[in-house]
């Protein structure tokens, strides 16, 4: 079970990615869940990720999704 701060961070990040990817937050959530990035990366590494800048986060997660989808 994730903490409130991890949940808030995840929601924030999903909305930032949605804006960047020009998709709905729901579509982004589905992509992150399907690839297991939400649980296995974003929530698991919250302590490091939440200290990154907004743009760096979006770029990092975008690249990670592309790598996961090409496998």
CHARMM-style PDB file with segment names, atoms N, HN, CA, C and O in Angstrom:
ATOM      1  N   UNK     1       0.851  -1.185   0.000  1.00  0.00      PROA
ATOM      2  CA  UNK     1       0.000   0.000   0.000  1.00  0.00      PROA
ATOM      3  C   UNK     1       0.890   1.239   0.000  1.00  0.00      PROA
ATOM      4  O   UNK     1       1.847   1.324   0.770  1.00  0.00      PROA
ATOM      5  N   UNK     2       0.572   2.192  -0.860  1.00  0.00      PROA
ATOM      6  HN  UNK     2      -0.205   2.123  -1.485  1.00  0.00      PROA
ATOM      7  CA  UNK     2       1.414   3.373  -0.919  1.00  0.00      PROA
ATOM      8  C   UNK     2       0.900   4.453   0.038  1.00  0.00      PROA
ATOM      9  O   UNK     2      -0.271   4.484   0.415  1.00  0.00      PROA
ATOM     10  N   UNK     3       1.815   5.320   0.406  1.00  0.00      PROA
ATOM     11  HN  UNK     3       2.767   5.295   0.100  1.00  0.00      PROA
ATOM     12  CA  UNK     3       1.506   6.406   1.332  1.00  0.00      PROA
ATOM     13  C   UNK     3       0.796   7.540   0.594  1.00  0.00      PROA
ATOM     14  O   UNK     3       0.791   7.599  -0.636  1.00  0.00      PROA
ATOM     15  N   UNK     4       0.202   8.428   1.372  1.00  0.00      PROA
ATOM     16  HN  UNK     4       0.206   8.379   2.370  1.00  0.00      PROA
ATOM     17  CA  UNK     4      -0.519   9.565   0.792  1.00  0.00      PROA
ATOM     18  C   UNK     4       0.410  10.405  -0.083  1.00  0.00      PROA
ATOM     19  O   UNK     4       0.015  10.831  -1.168  1.00  0.00      PROA
ATOM     20  N   UNK     5       1.627  10.644   0.371  1.00  0.00      PROA
ATOM     21  HN  UNK     5       1.948  10.298   1.253  1.00  0.00      PROA
ATOM     22  CA  UNK     5       2.570  11.464  -0.398  1.00  0.00      PROA
ATOM     23  C   UNK     5       2.925  10.794  -1.721  1.00  0.00      PROA
ATOM     24  O   UNK     5       3.076  11.476  -2.735  1.00  0.00      PROA
ATOM     25  N   UNK     6       3.059   9.476  -1.725  1.00  0.00      PROA
ATOM     26  HN  UNK     6       2.936   8.922  -0.901  1.00  0.00      PROA
ATOM     27  CA  UNK     6       3.351   8.753  -2.958  1.00  0.00      PROA
ATOM     28  C   UNK     6       2.162   8.815  -3.916  1.00  0.00      PROA
ATOM     29  O   UNK     6       2.338   8.940  -5.127  1.00  0.00      PROA
ATOM     30  N   UNK     7       0.969   8.729  -3.373  1.00  0.00      PROA
ATOM     31  HN  UNK     7       0.825   8.628  -2.388  1.00  0.00      PROA
ATOM     32  CA  UNK     7      -0.239   8.814  -4.188  1.00  0.00      PROA
ATOM     33  C   UNK     7      -0.368  10.214  -4.812  1.00  0.00      PROA
ATOM     34  O   UNK     7      -0.666  10.343  -6.000  1.00  0.00      PROA
ATOM     35  N   UNK     8      -0.145  11.237  -4.017  1.00  0.00      PROA
ATOM     36  HN  UNK     8       0.098  11.132  -3.052  1.00  0.00      PROA
ATOM     37  CA  UNK     8      -0.227  12.614  -4.517  1.00  0.00      PROA
ATOM     38  C   UNK     8       0.817  12.851  -5.608  1.00  0.00      PROA
ATOM     39  O   UNK     8       0.530  13.482  -6.626  1.00  0.00      PROA
ATOM     40  N   UNK     9       2.007  12.350  -5.391  1.00  0.00      PROA
ATOM     41  HN  UNK     9       2.240  11.838  -4.565  1.00  0.00      PROA
ATOM     42  CA  UNK     9       3.076  12.485  -6.381  1.00  0.00      PROA
ATOM     43  C   UNK     9       2.694  11.764  -7.671  1.00  0.00      PROA
ATOM     44  O   UNK     9       2.896  12.297  -8.762  1.00  0.00      PROA
ATOM     45  N   UNK    10       2.149  10.566  -7.554  1.00  0.00      PROA
ATOM     46  HN  UNK    10       1.985  10.133  -6.667  1.00  0.00      PROA
ATOM     47  CA  UNK    10       1.753   9.796  -8.733  1.00  0.00      PROA
ATOM     48  C   UNK    10       0.677  10.517  -9.534  1.00  0.00      PROA
ATOM     49  O   UNK    10       0.742  10.564 -10.763  1.00  0.00      PROA
ATOM     50  N   UNK    11      -0.304  11.074  -8.850  1.00  0.00      PROA
ATOM     51  HN  UNK    11      -0.357  11.035  -7.852  1.00  0.00      PROA
ATOM     52  CA  UNK    11      -1.373  11.820  -9.525  1.00  0.00      PROA
ATOM     53  C   UNK    11      -0.793  13.050 -10.227  1.00  0.00      PROA
ATOM     54  O   UNK    11      -1.130  13.335 -11.376  1.00  0.00      PROA
ATOM     55  N   UNK    12       0.075  13.771  -9.529  1.00  0.00      PROA
ATOM     56  HN  UNK    12       0.349  13.540  -8.595  1.00  0.00      PROA
ATOM     57  CA  UNK    12       0.740  14.937 -10.119  1.00  0.00      PROA
ATOM     58  C   UNK    12       1.488  14.530 -11.385  1.00  0.00      PROA
ATOM     59  O   UNK    12       1.355  15.170 -12.428  1.00  0.00      PROA
ATOM     60  N   UNK    13       2.272  13.465 -11.284  1.00  0.00      PROA
ATOM     61  HN  UNK    13       2.380  12.945 -10.437  1.00  0.00      PROA
ATOM     62  CA  UNK    13       3.079  13.024 -12.411  1.00  0.00      PROA
ATOM     63  C   UNK    13       2.213  12.555 -13.578  1.00  0.00      PROA
ATOM     64  O   UNK    13       2.527  12.848 -14.732  1.00  0.00      PROA
ATOM     65  N   UNK    14       1.150  11.846 -13.301  1.00  0.00      PROA
ATOM     66  HN  UNK    14       0.895  11.609 -12.363  1.00  0.00      PROA
ATOM     67  CA  UNK    14       0.232  11.401 -14.357  1.00  0.00      PROA
ATOM     68  C   UNK    14      -0.335  12.602 -15.112  1.00  0.00      PROA
ATOM     69  O   UNK    14      -0.436  12.572 -16.338  1.00  0.00      PROA
ATOM     70  N   UNK    15      -0.698  13.646 -14.394  1.00  0.00      PROA
ATOM     71  HN  UNK    15      -0.615  13.670 -13.398  1.00  0.00      PROA
ATOM     72  CA  UNK    15      -1.237  14.848 -15.053  1.00  0.00      PROA
ATOM     73  C   UNK    15      -0.165  15.575 -15.873  1.00  0.00      PROA
ATOM     74  O   UNK    15      -0.458  16.104 -16.945  1.00  0.00      PROA
ATOM     75  N   UNK    16       1.056  15.602 -15.380  1.00  0.00      PROA
ATOM     76  HN  UNK    16       1.294  15.172 -14.509  1.00  0.00      PROA
ATOM     77  CA  UNK    16       2.149  16.220 -16.139  1.00  0.00      PROA
ATOM     78  C   UNK    16       2.433  15.431 -17.415  1.00  0.00      PROA
ATOM     79  O   UNK    16       2.645  16.011 -18.480  1.00  0.00      PROA
ATOM     80  N   UNK    17       2.435  14.117 -17.298  1.00  0.00      PROA
ATOM     81  HN  UNK    17       2.263  13.646 -16.433  1.00  0.00      PROA
ATOM     82  CA  UNK    17       2.659  13.270 -18.472  1.00  0.00      PROA
ATOM     83  C   UNK    17       1.510  13.401 -19.465  1.00  0.00      PROA
ATOM     84  O   UNK    17       1.734  13.432 -20.675  1.00  0.00      PROA
ATOM     85  N   UNK    18       0.297  13.478 -18.965  1.00  0.00      PROA
ATOM     86  HN  UNK    18       0.116  13.453 -17.982  1.00  0.00      PROA
ATOM     87  CA  UNK    18      -0.874  13.637 -19.844  1.00  0.00      PROA
ATOM     88  C   UNK    18      -0.759  14.912 -20.661  1.00  0.00      PROA
ATOM     89  O   UNK    18      -1.049  14.922 -21.857  1.00  0.00      PROA
ATOM     90  N   UNK    19      -0.343  15.964 -20.020  1.00  0.00      PROA
ATOM     91  HN  UNK    19      -0.108  15.956 -19.048  1.00  0.00      PROA
ATOM     92  CA  UNK    19      -0.184  17.238 -20.727  1.00  0.00      PROA
ATOM     93  C   UNK    19       0.925  17.124 -21.780  1.00  0.00      PROA
ATOM     94  O   UNK    19       0.763  17.584 -22.910  1.00  0.00      PROA
ATOM     95  N   UNK    20       2.030  16.518 -21.406  1.00  0.00      PROA
ATOM     96  HN  UNK    20       2.161  16.145 -20.488  1.00  0.00      PROA
ATOM     97  CA  UNK    20       3.157  16.363 -22.319  1.00  0.00      PROA
ATOM     98  C   UNK    20       2.827  15.444 -23.488  1.00  0.00      PROA
ATOM     99  O   UNK    20       3.183  15.735 -24.630  1.00  0.00      PROA
ATOM    100  N   UNK    21       2.148  14.338 -23.205  1.00  0.00      PROA
ATOM    101  HN  UNK    21       1.859  14.102 -22.277  1.00  0.00      PROA
ATOM    102  CA  UNK    21       1.830  13.343 -24.228  1.00  0.00      PROA
ATOM    103  C   UNK    21       0.555  13.669 -24.991  1.00  0.00      PROA
ATOM    104  O   UNK    21       0.218  12.980 -25.953  1.00  0.00      PROA
ATOM    105  N   UNK    22      -0.162  14.717 -24.570  1.00  0.00      PROA
ATOM    106  HN  UNK    22       0.112  15.277 -23.788  1.00  0.00      PROA
ATOM    107  CA  UNK    22      -1.439  15.089 -25.180  1.00  0.00      PROA
ATOM    108  C   UNK    22      -2.434  13.918 -25.135  1.00  0.00      PROA
ATOM    109  O   UNK    22      -3.077  13.571 -26.125  1.00  0.00      PROA
ATOM    110  N   UNK    23      -2.526  13.333 -23.939  1.00  0.00      PROA
ATOM    111  HN  UNK    23      -2.004  13.615 -23.134  1.00  0.00      PROA
ATOM    112  CA  UNK    23      -3.460  12.241 -23.675  1.00  0.00      PROA
ATOM    113  C   UNK    23      -4.222  12.578 -22.409  1.00  0.00      PROA
ATOM    114  O   UNK    23      -3.874  13.519 -21.694  1.00  0.00      PROA
ATOM    115  N   UNK    24      -5.258  11.808 -22.136  1.00  0.00      PROA
ATOM    116  HN  UNK    24      -5.540  11.044 -22.716  1.00  0.00      PROA
ATOM    117  CA  UNK    24      -6.000  12.015 -20.897  1.00  0.00      PROA
ATOM    118  C   UNK    24      -5.220  11.379 -19.744  1.00  0.00      PROA
ATOM    119  O   UNK    24      -4.438  10.453 -19.959  1.00  0.00      PROA
ATOM    120  N   UNK    25      -5.431  11.873 -18.529  1.00  0.00      PROA
ATOM    121  HN  UNK    25      -6.067  12.625 -18.355  1.00  0.00      PROA
ATOM    122  CA  UNK    25      -4.789  11.223 -17.380  1.00  0.00      PROA
ATOM    123  C   UNK    25      -5.127   9.729 -17.293  1.00  0.00      PROA
ATOM    124  O   UNK    25      -4.286   8.921 -16.899  1.00  0.00      PROA
ATOM    125  N   UNK    26      -6.349   9.375 -17.659  1.00  0.00      PROA
ATOM    126  HN  UNK    26      -7.032  10.032 -17.979  1.00  0.00      PROA
ATOM    127  CA  UNK    26      -6.750   7.962 -17.626  1.00  0.00      PROA
ATOM    128  C   UNK    26      -5.904   7.129 -18.598  1.00  0.00      PROA
ATOM    129  O   UNK    26      -5.475   6.027 -18.258  1.00  0.00      PROA
ATOM    130  N   UNK    27      -5.670   7.650 -19.789  1.00  0.00      PROA
ATOM    131  HN  UNK    27      -6.019   8.546 -20.065  1.00  0.00      PROA
ATOM    132  CA  UNK    27      -4.847   6.937 -20.771  1.00  0.00      PROA
ATOM    133  C   UNK    27      -3.413   6.767 -20.257  1.00  0.00      PROA
ATOM    134  O   UNK    27      -2.811   5.706 -20.420  1.00  0.00      PROA
ATOM    135  N   UNK    28      -2.878   7.812 -19.639  1.00  0.00      PROA
ATOM    136  HN  UNK    28      -3.368   8.674 -19.506  1.00  0.00      PROA
ATOM    137  CA  UNK    28      -1.530   7.738 -19.086  1.00  0.00      PROA
ATOM    138  C   UNK    28      -1.478   6.710 -17.962  1.00  0.00      PROA
ATOM    139  O   UNK    28      -0.557   5.897 -17.890  1.00  0.00      PROA
ATOM    140  N   UNK    29      -2.474   6.758 -17.092  1.00  0.00      PROA
ATOM    141  HN  UNK    29      -3.222   7.419 -17.150  1.00  0.00      PROA
ATOM    142  CA  UNK    29      -2.545   5.794 -15.989  1.00  0.00      PROA
ATOM    143  C   UNK    29      -2.537   4.368 -16.537  1.00  0.00      PROA
ATOM    144  O   UNK    29      -1.801   3.516 -16.041  1.00  0.00      PROA
ATOM    145  N   UNK    30      -3.341   4.113 -17.541  1.00  0.00      PROA
ATOM    146  HN  UNK    30      -3.939   4.805 -17.944  1.00  0.00      PROA
ATOM    147  CA  UNK    30      -3.406   2.770 -18.123  1.00  0.00      PROA
ATOM    148  C   UNK    30      -2.050   2.344 -18.687  1.00  0.00      PROA
ATOM    149  O   UNK    30      -1.635   1.198 -18.509  1.00  0.00      PROA
ATOM    150  N   UNK    31      -1.366   3.254 -19.359  1.00  0.00      PROA
ATOM    151  HN  UNK    31      -1.703   4.184 -19.504  1.00  0.00      PROA
ATOM    152  CA  UNK    31      -0.046   2.954 -19.913  1.00  0.00      PROA
ATOM    153  C   UNK    31       0.940   2.609 -18.802  1.00  0.00      PROA
ATOM    154  O   UNK    31       1.687   1.637 -18.909  1.00  0.00      PROA
ATOM    155  N   UNK    32       0.939   3.407 -17.734  1.00  0.00      PROA
ATOM    156  HN  UNK    32       0.332   4.197 -17.647  1.00  0.00      PROA
ATOM    157  CA  UNK    32       1.867   3.180 -16.626  1.00  0.00      PROA
ATOM    158  C   UNK    32       1.534   1.900 -15.867  1.00  0.00      PROA
ATOM    159  O   UNK    32       2.437   1.194 -15.418  1.00  0.00      PROA
ATOM    160  N   UNK    33       0.266   1.602 -15.722  1.00  0.00      PROA
ATOM    161  HN  UNK    33      -0.467   2.176 -16.086  1.00  0.00      PROA
ATOM    162  CA  UNK    33      -0.146   0.374 -15.036  1.00  0.00      PROA
ATOM    163  C   UNK    33       0.197  -0.861 -15.872  1.00  0.00      PROA
ATOM    164  O   UNK    33       0.746  -1.837 -15.360  1.00  0.00      PROA
ATOM    165  N   UNK    34      -0.129  -0.806 -17.153  1.00  0.00      PROA
ATOM    166  HN  UNK    34      -0.574  -0.013 -17.569  1.00  0.00      PROA
ATOM    167  CA  UNK    34       0.105  -1.942 -18.049  1.00  0.00      PROA
ATOM    168  C   UNK    34       1.594  -2.302 -18.103  1.00  0.00      PROA
ATOM    169  O   UNK    34       1.949  -3.479 -18.151  1.00  0.00      PROA
ATOM    170  N   UNK    35       2.438  -1.311 -18.096  1.00  0.00      PROA
ATOM    171  HN  UNK    35       2.150  -0.354 -18.058  1.00  0.00      PROA
ATOM    172  CA  UNK    35       3.884  -1.532 -18.178  1.00  0.00      PROA
ATOM    173  C   UNK    35       4.518  -1.761 -16.808  1.00  0.00      PROA
ATOM    174  O   UNK    35       5.716  -2.025 -16.713  1.00  0.00      PROA
ATOM    175  N   UNK    36       3.715  -1.659 -15.746  1.00  0.00      PROA
ATOM    176  HN  UNK    36       2.741  -1.445 -15.823  1.00  0.00      PROA
ATOM    177  CA  UNK    36       4.153  -1.824 -14.353  1.00  0.00      PROA
ATOM    178  C   UNK    36       5.089  -0.701 -13.888  1.00  0.00      PROA
ATOM    179  O   UNK    36       5.711  -0.814 -12.832  1.00  0.00      PROA
ATOM    180  N   UNK    37       5.189   0.367 -14.662  1.00  0.00      PROA
ATOM    181  HN  UNK    37       4.683   0.458 -15.520  1.00  0.00      PROA
ATOM    182  CA  UNK    37       6.053   1.492 -14.309  1.00  0.00      PROA
ATOM    183  C   UNK    37       5.524   2.218 -13.080  1.00  0.00      PROA
ATOM    184  O   UNK    37       6.309   2.711 -12.270  1.00  0.00      PROA
ATOM    185  N   UNK    38       4.224   2.289 -12.932  1.00  0.00      PROA
ATOM    186  HN  UNK    38       3.586   1.889 -13.590  1.00  0.00      PROA
ATOM    187  CA  UNK    38       3.653   3.014 -11.796  1.00  0.00      PROA
ATOM    188  C   UNK    38       4.089   2.382 -10.473  1.00  0.00      PROA
ATOM    189  O   UNK    38       4.615   3.074  -9.602  1.00  0.00      PROA
ATOM    190  N   UNK    39       3.879   1.100 -10.319  1.00  0.00      PROA
ATOM    191  HN  UNK    39       3.451   0.538 -11.027  1.00  0.00      PROA
ATOM    192  CA  UNK    39       4.232   0.427  -9.059  1.00  0.00      PROA
ATOM    193  C   UNK    39       5.721   0.142  -8.934  1.00  0.00      PROA
ATOM    194  O   UNK    39       6.331   0.410  -7.899  1.00  0.00      PROA
ATOM    195  N   UNK    40       6.300  -0.407 -10.004  1.00  0.00      PROA
ATOM    196  HN  UNK    40       5.804  -0.625 -10.845  1.00  0.00      PROA
ATOM    197  CA  UNK    40       7.678  -0.887  -9.930  1.00  0.00      PROA
ATOM    198  C   UNK    40       8.736   0.199 -10.071  1.00  0.00      PROA
ATOM    199  O   UNK    40       9.910  -0.044  -9.792  1.00  0.00      PROA
ATOM    200  N   UNK    41       8.343   1.376 -10.494  1.00  0.00      PROA
ATOM    201  HN  UNK    41       7.389   1.574 -10.721  1.00  0.00      PROA
ATOM    202  CA  UNK    41       9.322   2.453 -10.660  1.00  0.00      PROA
ATOM    203  C   UNK    41       8.904   3.726  -9.933  1.00  0.00      PROA
ATOM    204  O   UNK    41       9.627   4.203  -9.058  1.00  0.00      PROA
ATOM    205  N   UNK    42       7.760   4.273 -10.280  1.00  0.00      PROA
ATOM    206  HN  UNK    42       7.173   3.886 -10.991  1.00  0.00      PROA
ATOM    207  CA  UNK    42       7.360   5.572  -9.724  1.00  0.00      PROA
ATOM    208  C   UNK    42       7.128   5.487  -8.217  1.00  0.00      PROA
ATOM    209  O   UNK    42       7.686   6.281  -7.460  1.00  0.00      PROA
ATOM    210  N   UNK    43       6.328   4.551  -7.787  1.00  0.00      PROA
ATOM    211  HN  UNK    43       5.875   3.906  -8.402  1.00  0.00      PROA
ATOM    212  CA  UNK    43       6.045   4.436  -6.348  1.00  0.00      PROA
ATOM    213  C   UNK    43       7.246   3.841  -5.610  1.00  0.00      PROA
ATOM    214  O   UNK    43       7.607   4.299  -4.526  1.00  0.00      PROA
ATOM    215  N   UNK    44       7.846   2.837  -6.196  1.00  0.00      PROA
ATOM    216  HN  UNK    44       7.552   2.465  -7.076  1.00  0.00      PROA
ATOM    217  CA  UNK    44       8.990   2.183  -5.554  1.00  0.00      PROA
ATOM    218  C   UNK    44      10.153   3.146  -5.325  1.00  0.00      PROA
ATOM    219  O   UNK    44      10.839   3.061  -4.305  1.00  0.00      PROA
ATOM    220  N   UNK    45      10.376   4.055  -6.263  1.00  0.00      PROA
ATOM    221  HN  UNK    45       9.820   4.124  -7.091  1.00  0.00      PROA
ATOM    222  CA  UNK    45      11.512   4.981  -6.178  1.00  0.00      PROA
ATOM    223  C   UNK    45      11.072   6.418  -5.897  1.00  0.00      PROA
ATOM    224  O   UNK    45      11.751   7.378  -6.262  1.00  0.00      PROA
ATOM    225  N   UNK    46       9.938   6.537  -5.251  1.00  0.00      PROA
ATOM    226  HN  UNK    46       9.386   5.757  -4.955  1.00  0.00      PROA
ATOM    227  CA  UNK    46       9.387   7.861  -4.908  1.00  0.00      PROA
ATOM    228  C   UNK    46      10.414   8.739  -4.206  1.00  0.00      PROA
ATOM    229  O   UNK    46      10.540   9.920  -4.533  1.00  0.00      PROA
ATOM    230  N   UNK    47      11.147   8.186  -3.253  1.00  0.00      PROA
ATOM    231  HN  UNK    47      11.045   7.227  -2.988  1.00  0.00      PROA
ATOM    232  CA  UNK    47      12.082   8.977  -2.456  1.00  0.00      PROA
ATOM    233  C   UNK    47      13.117   9.704  -3.313  1.00  0.00      PROA
ATOM    234  O   UNK    47      13.540  10.804  -2.959  1.00  0.00      PROA
ATOM    235  N   UNK    48      13.529   9.112  -4.430  1.00  0.00      PROA
ATOM    236  HN  UNK    48      13.185   8.218  -4.717  1.00  0.00      PROA
ATOM    237  CA  UNK    48      14.488   9.756  -5.337  1.00  0.00      PROA
ATOM    238  C   UNK    48      13.754  10.624  -6.359  1.00  0.00      PROA
ATOM    239  O   UNK    48      14.143  11.765  -6.608  1.00  0.00      PROA
ATOM    240  N   UNK    49      12.698  10.078  -6.946  1.00  0.00      PROA
ATOM    241  HN  UNK    49      12.381   9.151  -6.744  1.00  0.00      PROA
ATOM    242  CA  UNK    49      12.002  10.767  -8.030  1.00  0.00      PROA
ATOM    243  C   UNK    49      11.360  12.083  -7.599  1.00  0.00      PROA
ATOM    244  O   UNK    49      11.365  13.045  -8.366  1.00  0.00      PROA
ATOM    245  N   UNK    50      10.812  12.144  -6.396  1.00  0.00      PROA
ATOM    246  HN  UNK    50      10.808  11.362  -5.773  1.00  0.00      PROA
ATOM    247  CA  UNK    50      10.100  13.362  -6.006  1.00  0.00      PROA
ATOM    248  C   UNK    50      11.027  14.557  -5.842  1.00  0.00      PROA
ATOM    249  O   UNK    50      10.565  15.695  -5.756  1.00  0.00      PROA
ATOM    250  N   UNK    51      12.328  14.307  -5.797  1.00  0.00      PROA
ATOM    251  HN  UNK    51      12.703  13.382  -5.867  1.00  0.00      PROA
ATOM    252  CA  UNK    51      13.278  15.420  -5.673  1.00  0.00      PROA
ATOM    253  C   UNK    51      13.748  15.932  -7.036  1.00  0.00      PROA
ATOM    254  O   UNK    51      14.487  16.914  -7.110  1.00  0.00      PROA
ATOM    255  N   UNK    52      13.326  15.276  -8.098  1.00  0.00      PROA
ATOM    256  HN  UNK    52      12.726  14.479  -8.038  1.00  0.00      PROA
ATOM    257  CA  UNK    52      13.709  15.700  -9.450  1.00  0.00      PROA
ATOM    258  C   UNK    52      12.811  16.838  -9.924  1.00  0.00      PROA
ATOM    259  O   UNK    52      11.696  17.014  -9.433  1.00  0.00      PROA
ATOM    260  N   UNK    53      13.303  17.588 -10.863  1.00  0.00      PROA
ATOM    261  HN  UNK    53      14.209  17.445 -11.263  1.00  0.00      PROA
ATOM    262  CA  UNK    53      12.508  18.654 -11.464  1.00  0.00      PROA
ATOM    263  C   UNK    53      11.407  18.086 -12.344  1.00  0.00      PROA
ATOM    264  O   UNK    53      11.499  16.962 -12.837  1.00  0.00      PROA
ATOM    265  N   UNK    54      10.372  18.878 -12.528  1.00  0.00      PROA
ATOM    266  HN  UNK    54      10.297  19.791 -12.127  1.00  0.00      PROA
ATOM    267  CA  UNK    54       9.199  18.459 -13.293  1.00  0.00      PROA
ATOM    268  C   UNK    54       9.562  17.990 -14.707  1.00  0.00      PROA
ATOM    269  O   UNK    54       9.132  16.922 -15.143  1.00  0.00      PROA
ATOM    270  N   UNK    55      10.352  18.794 -15.414  1.00  0.00      PROA
ATOM    271  HN  UNK    55      10.701  19.662 -15.060  1.00  0.00      PROA
ATOM    272  CA  UNK    55      10.716  18.457 -16.790  1.00  0.00      PROA
ATOM    273  C   UNK    55      11.573  17.197 -16.845  1.00  0.00      PROA
ATOM    274  O   UNK    55      11.391  16.360 -17.730  1.00  0.00      PROA
ATOM    275  N   UNK    56      12.496  17.059 -15.917  1.00  0.00      PROA
ATOM    276  HN  UNK    56      12.644  17.739 -15.199  1.00  0.00      PROA
ATOM    277  CA  UNK    56      13.343  15.864 -15.865  1.00  0.00      PROA
ATOM    278  C   UNK    56      12.511  14.615 -15.630  1.00  0.00      PROA
ATOM    279  O   UNK    56      12.758  13.571 -16.235  1.00  0.00      PROA
ATOM    280  N   UNK    57      11.530  14.723 -14.755  1.00  0.00      PROA
ATOM    281  HN  UNK    57      11.330  15.571 -14.264  1.00  0.00      PROA
ATOM    282  CA  UNK    57      10.634  13.595 -14.474  1.00  0.00      PROA
ATOM    283  C   UNK    57       9.879  13.170 -15.723  1.00  0.00      PROA
ATOM    284  O   UNK    57       9.824  11.987 -16.059  1.00  0.00      PROA
ATOM    285  N   UNK    58       9.302  14.144 -16.401  1.00  0.00      PROA
ATOM    286  HN  UNK    58       9.346  15.105 -16.128  1.00  0.00      PROA
ATOM    287  CA  UNK    58       8.519  13.843 -17.609  1.00  0.00      PROA
ATOM    288  C   UNK    58       9.418  13.177 -18.653  1.00  0.00      PROA
ATOM    289  O   UNK    58       9.023  12.190 -19.274  1.00  0.00      PROA
ATOM    290  N   UNK    59      10.610  13.710 -18.843  1.00  0.00      PROA
ATOM    291  HN  UNK    59      10.930  14.512 -18.339  1.00  0.00      PROA
ATOM    292  CA  UNK    59      11.539  13.136 -19.823  1.00  0.00      PROA
ATOM    293  C   UNK    59      11.965  11.726 -19.416  1.00  0.00      PROA
ATOM    294  O   UNK    59      12.025  10.826 -20.254  1.00  0.00      PROA
ATOM    295  N   UNK    60      12.261  11.537 -18.132  1.00  0.00      PROA
ATOM    296  HN  UNK    60      12.212  12.268 -17.452  1.00  0.00      PROA
ATOM    297  CA  UNK    60      12.692  10.249 -17.611  1.00  0.00      PROA
ATOM    298  C   UNK    60      11.615   9.180 -17.796  1.00  0.00      PROA
ATOM    299  O   UNK    60      11.888   8.092 -18.302  1.00  0.00      PROA
ATOM    300  N   UNK    61      10.412   9.496 -17.387  1.00  0.00      PROA
ATOM    301  HN  UNK    61      10.190  10.380 -16.975  1.00  0.00      PROA
ATOM    302  CA  UNK    61       9.315   8.525 -17.491  1.00  0.00      PROA
ATOM    303  C   UNK    61       8.961   8.270 -18.951  1.00  0.00      PROA
ATOM    304  O   UNK    61       8.684   7.131 -19.329  1.00  0.00      PROA
ATOM    305  N   UNK    62       8.966   9.305 -19.769  1.00  0.00      PROA
ATOM    306  HN  UNK    62       9.190  10.230 -19.462  1.00  0.00      PROA
ATOM    307  CA  UNK    62       8.674   9.145 -21.196  1.00  0.00      PROA
ATOM    308  C   UNK    62       9.676   8.183 -21.833  1.00  0.00      PROA
ATOM    309  O   UNK    62       9.285   7.286 -22.581  1.00  0.00      PROA
ATOM    310  N   UNK    63      10.956   8.363 -21.542  1.00  0.00      PROA
ATOM    311  HN  UNK    63      11.273   9.091 -20.934  1.00  0.00      PROA
ATOM    312  CA  UNK    63      11.988   7.487 -22.089  1.00  0.00      PROA
ATOM    313  C   UNK    63      11.816   6.057 -21.590  1.00  0.00      PROA
ATOM    314  O   UNK    63      11.970   5.102 -22.351  1.00  0.00      PROA
ATOM    315  N   UNK    64      11.497   5.918 -20.311  1.00  0.00      PROA
ATOM    316  HN  UNK    64      11.372   6.693 -19.692  1.00  0.00      PROA
ATOM    317  CA  UNK    64      11.301   4.592 -19.725  1.00  0.00      PROA
ATOM    318  C   UNK    64      10.125   3.869 -20.376  1.00  0.00      PROA
ATOM    319  O   UNK    64      10.209   2.671 -20.645  1.00  0.00      PROA
ATOM    320  N   UNK    65       9.047   4.574 -20.629  1.00  0.00      PROA
ATOM    321  HN  UNK    65       8.979   5.548 -20.411  1.00  0.00      PROA
ATOM    322  CA  UNK    65       7.880   3.978 -21.293  1.00  0.00      PROA
ATOM    323  C   UNK    65       8.256   3.524 -22.701  1.00  0.00      PROA
ATOM    324  O   UNK    65       7.885   2.428 -23.123  1.00  0.00      PROA
ATOM    325  N   UNK    66       8.988   4.358 -23.424  1.00  0.00      PROA
ATOM    326  HN  UNK    66       9.290   5.248 -23.082  1.00  0.00      PROA
ATOM    327  CA  UNK    66       9.406   3.996 -24.786  1.00  0.00      PROA
ATOM    328  C   UNK    66      10.261   2.735 -24.760  1.00  0.00      PROA
ATOM    329  O   UNK    66      10.098   1.857 -25.608  1.00  0.00      PROA
ATOM    330  N   UNK    67      11.171   2.640 -23.794  1.00  0.00      PROA
ATOM    331  HN  UNK    67      11.304   3.353 -23.106  1.00  0.00      PROA
ATOM    332  CA  UNK    67      12.032   1.461 -23.694  1.00  0.00      PROA
ATOM    333  C   UNK    67      11.209   0.211 -23.378  1.00  0.00      PROA
ATOM    334  O   UNK    67      11.438  -0.849 -23.960  1.00  0.00      PROA
ATOM    335  N   UNK    68      10.262   0.334 -22.464  1.00  0.00      PROA
ATOM    336  HN  UNK    68      10.076   1.195 -21.991  1.00  0.00      PROA
ATOM    337  CA  UNK    68       9.412  -0.806 -22.080  1.00  0.00      PROA
ATOM    338  C   UNK    68       8.546  -1.263 -23.250  1.00  0.00      PROA
ATOM    339  O   UNK    68       8.318  -2.460 -23.427  1.00  0.00      PROA
ATOM    340  N   UNK    69       8.064  -0.313 -24.047  1.00  0.00      PROA
ATOM    341  HN  UNK    69       8.249   0.659 -23.903  1.00  0.00      PROA
ATOM    342  CA  UNK    69       7.176  -0.663 -25.157  1.00  0.00      PROA
ATOM    343  C   UNK    69       7.922  -1.295 -26.322  1.00  0.00      PROA
ATOM    344  O   UNK    69       7.322  -2.017 -27.118  1.00  0.00      PROA
ATOM    345  N   UNK    70       9.215  -1.036 -26.434  1.00  0.00      PROA
ATOM    346  HN  UNK    70       9.702  -0.449 -25.787  1.00  0.00      PROA
ATOM    347  CA  UNK    70       9.980  -1.581 -27.551  1.00  0.00      PROA
ATOM    348  C   UNK    70      10.516  -2.983 -27.255  1.00  0.00      PROA
ATOM    349  O   UNK    70      11.113  -3.616 -28.125  1.00  0.00      PROA
ATOM    350  N   UNK    71      10.305  -3.463 -26.040  1.00  0.00      PROA
ATOM    351  HN  UNK    71       9.820  -2.948 -25.333  1.00  0.00      PROA
ATOM    352  CA  UNK    71      10.797  -4.793 -25.666  1.00  0.00      PROA
ATOM    353  C   UNK    71       9.813  -5.860 -26.089  1.00  0.00      PROA
ATOM    354  OT1 UNK    71      10.052  -7.045 -25.860  1.00  0.00      PROA
TER     355      UNK     71
END
